[in-house]
Amino acid sequence: MEIIWVGLITGLLGSLHCAGMCGPIALSLPLRGNTPIEKVGGGVLYNLGRTATYAVMGAIFGAIGQGFQLIGFQQWISIAMGVLMILSVLLPSMFSSVKSNNLFGLTTLVRKGIQRLFAQRSFGGLFAIGLLNGLLPCGLVYVAIASAIGTGDFYMGIAFMVLFGLGTLPMMLGINVLGNMLSLPVRKRITKIIPFVVVIIGALFILRGLALGIPFVSPPKQKMNPEMHLQKIQDNGHKSALQHPCCAADTTQKTVNAPDISGACCHDSDNPQTP
């Protein structure tokens, strides 16, 4: 569970990268209205649109990670995602084609859609711009997607990506409303921190996959084993049957039948009523 909060930290620190990549779009947003409340509201809608797209990505890739977990590959997937994150920093040339890839012309279509929405100057248009903006190629988003897979859970994947999006909100909203709050040289210096953040996240996922039993960092192997979760469910069901009032009174009974949903005693099957 603690791993999803890494998404918020990634978003907060990575928002400086977002300021450089998506800053031009954020600065030129057609914010509707003249009052500060209207401008802030428009900026929030744009950023919530991005976060909504990230949430959908989290659902998709979290489900993929959960599939790997169910077939027992969760530890290896977590380690693989961590290794990929570290390699993306140490050997960026290996991933340069991925960052610039225009998958089936999708990036071009997204950019054209954003340009058309700029002419609407409406709150709905601002939200839609955010939705499309979340689909643009971004190395930091790829790191977050890899993390969503590494969580190995549908809901945790969503939570990770939502927290990631919310983490980028303060910086991006500031750019929307106030313009460039930090000078370009300052942003460049701070952006140099991002590779270290990616390496740290990658190391956390590797440690998580190794299942070393370190609290909050590397859970024991039993907690990552899907068979243990199934066994726990079965044990809880058996315990419920044992705690049924009519069963608890008879300690000599060797076998315990599950209580009938009608409320009848589970021993009734041993004493059939004669007509």
C-alpha positions in Angstrom: 0.0 0.0 0.0 2.8 2.4 0.9 4.2 2.2 -2.7 1.3 4.2 -4.1 2.4 7.3 -2.2 5.6 7.2 -4.3 3.2 8.3 -7.1 2.5 11.6 -5.2 6.2 12.2 -4.6 7.0 11.4 -8.2 4.4 13.9 -9.4 5.5 16.6 -7.0 9.2 16.4 -8.0 8.5 15.5 -11.6 6.2 18.5 -12.1 9.3 20.5 -12.9 9.8 18.2 -15.9 6.1 18.7 -16.8 6.6 22.5 -16.6 9.3 22.2 -19.3 7.4 19.7 -21.5 3.8 20.8 -21.2 4.6 24.4 -20.1 3.9 25.9 -23.5 0.4 24.3 -23.5 -0.3 25.4 -20.0 0.8 28.9 -20.6 -1.4 29.3 -23.7 -4.5 27.7 -22.2 -7.7 29.7 -23.2 -8.7 30.3 -19.5 -12.3 31.5 -19.5 -13.4 34.5 -17.5 -11.7 37.5 -16.0 -11.9 36.9 -12.3 -9.2 34.9 -10.4 -11.7 32.3 -9.4 -12.7 31.6 -13.0 -9.1 31.3 -14.1 -8.2 29.0 -11.2 -11.3 26.9 -11.9 -10.3 26.6 -15.5 -6.8 25.6 -14.6 -8.0 23.0 -12.1 -10.3 21.5 -14.8 -7.4 21.2 -17.2 -5.3 19.4 -14.6 -8.1 17.2 -13.5 -8.5 16.2 -17.2 -4.9 15.1 -17.3 -5.4 13.2 -14.0 -8.5 11.4 -15.3 -6.5 10.1 -18.3 -3.7 9.0 -15.9 -6.4 7.2 -13.8 -7.6 5.2 -16.9 -4.0 4.3 -17.7 -3.6 3.2 -14.1 -6.6 0.9 -14.4 -5.4 -0.7 -17.6 -1.8 -1.2 -16.5 -2.7 -2.0 -12.9 -5.0 -4.8 -14.3 -2.1 -6.1 -16.4 0.1 -6.2 -13.3 -2.7 -8.0 -11.4 -2.8 -10.6 -14.1 0.9 -11.2 -13.7 0.4 -11.5 -10.0 -2.4 -14.1 -10.4 0.0 -16.3 -12.4 2.8 -15.9 -9.9 5.0 -13.4 -11.8 4.5 -10.4 -9.6 7.9 -10.5 -8.0 9.7 -10.7 -11.3 7.5 -8.0 -12.9 8.3 -5.7 -10.0 12.0 -6.3 -10.4 11.8 -5.9 -14.2 10.0 -2.6 -13.9 12.6 -1.3 -11.5 15.4 -2.4 -13.8 13.8 -0.7 -16.7 13.4 2.6 -14.7 17.1 2.6 -13.8 18.2 1.7 -17.4 16.1 4.6 -18.7 18.4 6.9 -16.7 21.7 5.1 -17.2 21.1 4.3 -20.9 18.7 6.9 -22.2 19.5 6.2 -25.8 17.8 2.9 -25.5 14.5 4.6 -24.8 14.8 7.7 -27.0 12.8 6.1 -29.8 10.0 5.2 -27.4 9.7 8.8 -26.2 9.5 10.2 -29.7 7.3 7.4 -31.1 4.2 8.6 -32.9 2.2 5.4 -32.5 0.0 5.0 -35.6 -0.2 8.8 -35.9 -1.8 9.0 -32.4 0.4 11.9 -31.2 -0.5 13.9 -34.4 -4.2 13.3 -33.9 -4.0 14.3 -30.2 -2.1 17.6 -31.0 -4.7 18.5 -33.7 -7.5 17.8 -31.3 -5.9 20.1 -28.7 -5.6 22.8 -31.3 -9.3 22.6 -32.2 -10.3 22.7 -28.5 -8.3 25.9 -28.0 -10.8 27.7 -30.1 -13.8 26.7 -27.9 -12.8 28.8 -24.8 -15.1 26.8 -22.5 -14.7 25.0 -19.2 -15.6 21.7 -20.9 -13.0 22.4 -23.6 -10.3 23.0 -20.9 -11.2 19.6 -19.3 -11.0 17.9 -22.7 -7.6 19.6 -23.4 -6.4 18.0 -20.2 -7.7 14.6 -21.2 -5.8 14.8 -24.5 -2.7 16.3 -22.9 -2.4 13.2 -20.8 -2.0 11.1 -23.9 1.0 13.0 -25.2 4.4 11.1 -25.1 6.2 11.8 -21.8 9.1 9.9 -20.2 7.9 10.6 -16.7 4.4 9.2 -17.5 6.1 6.1 -18.8 7.9 5.7 -15.5 4.5 6.1 -13.7 2.9 3.5 -16.0 5.7 1.1 -15.2 5.1 1.7 -11.5 1.4 1.0 -12.0 2.2 -2.4 -13.5 4.6 -3.0 -10.6 1.8 -2.4 -8.0 0.2 -5.6 -9.3 -3.3 -4.4 -8.4 -6.1 -2.8 -10.4 -7.1 -0.4 -7.7 -3.6 0.4 -6.6 -2.7 1.1 -10.2 -5.5 3.7 -10.4 -4.5 5.2 -7.0 -0.8 5.4 -8.0 -1.6 7.3 -11.3 -4.2 9.6 -9.6 -1.7 10.6 -7.0 0.9 11.1 -9.7 -1.4 13.4 -11.5 -2.4 15.3 -8.3 1.3 15.7 -7.5 1.9 17.6 -10.7 -1.2 19.8 -10.1 0.4 22.6 -7.9 3.2 23.4 -10.4 1.0 23.1 -13.5 -1.8 25.2 -11.9 0.7 27.8 -10.9 1.9 28.0 -14.6 -1.7 28.2 -15.8 -2.6 31.1 -13.5 0.6 32.9 -12.8 2.8 32.0 -15.7 6.5 31.0 -15.3 7.0 31.2 -11.5 10.6 30.1 -11.8 13.2 31.3 -14.2 14.5 28.9 -16.9 18.0 28.5 -15.3 16.4 27.6 -12.0 14.0 25.1 -13.6 16.9 23.5 -15.4 18.9 23.1 -12.2 16.0 21.5 -10.3 15.1 19.2 -13.3 18.5 17.6 -12.8 17.0 15.9 -9.7 14.5 13.9 -11.7 16.9 11.2 -12.9 17.8 10.5 -9.2 14.1 10.3 -8.3 13.6 7.7 -11.1 16.5 5.6 -9.9 15.2 5.7 -6.3 11.8 4.6 -7.5 13.3 1.8 -9.6 15.4 0.6 -6.6 12.2 0.6 -4.5 10.4 -1.7 -7.0 13.4 -4.0 -7.1 13.5 -4.3 -3.3 9.7 -4.9 -3.4 10.2 -7.7 -5.9 13.0 -9.3 -3.8 10.6 -9.7 -0.9 13.2 -9.1 1.8 10.7 -8.5 4.6 11.7 -4.9 5.1 8.7 -3.0 6.6 7.0 -0.5 4.2 9.6 -1.2 1.5 9.9 -4.9 0.7 7.0 -7.0 1.9 7.7 -10.7 2.7 7.1 -13.2 -0.1 4.0 -14.6 1.5 2.1 -11.3 1.0 3.0 -11.3 -2.7 1.9 -14.9 -3.2 -1.7 -15.1 -4.7 -2.1 -18.6 -3.2 -1.8 -17.1 0.3 -4.6 -14.7 -0.4 -6.8 -17.5 -1.7 -6.0 -19.6 1.4 -6.8 -16.7 3.6 -10.3 -16.4 2.0 -10.9 -20.2 2.5 -9.7 -20.0 6.1 -12.1 -17.2 6.8 -15.0 -19.1 5.3 -14.2 -22.2 7.4 -13.9 -20.0 10.6 -17.3 -18.6 9.9 -18.8 -22.1 9.7 -17.2 -23.1 13.0 -18.6 -20.0 14.7 -22.2 -20.8 13.9 -24.1 -21.1 17.2 -25.5 -24.5 16.6 -22.1 -25.9 15.6 -20.2 -24.4 18.4 -22.3 -26.2 21.0 -21.3 -29.7 19.6 -17.6 -30.1 20.1 -17.7 -33.8 19.4 -18.7 -33.3 15.8 -15.9 -34.3 13.5 -17.1 -32.6 10.4 -18.9 -29.3 10.3 -21.3 -28.4 7.5 -21.7 -24.8 6.4 -24.8 -23.1 7.9 -27.8 -23.0 5.7 -28.7 -19.5 4.4 -32.2 -20.0 5.7 -30.9 -19.9 9.2 -31.5 -23.7 9.9 -29.0 -25.5 12.1 -26.1 -27.1 10.2 -26.8 -30.3 12.1 -30.3 -30.6 10.7 -28.9 -32.7 7.9 -27.9 -35.3 10.4 -31.4 -35.5 11.9 -33.8 -35.6 8.9 -37.4 -35.1 9.8 -39.8 -37.9 9.2 -43.1 -37.1 7.5 
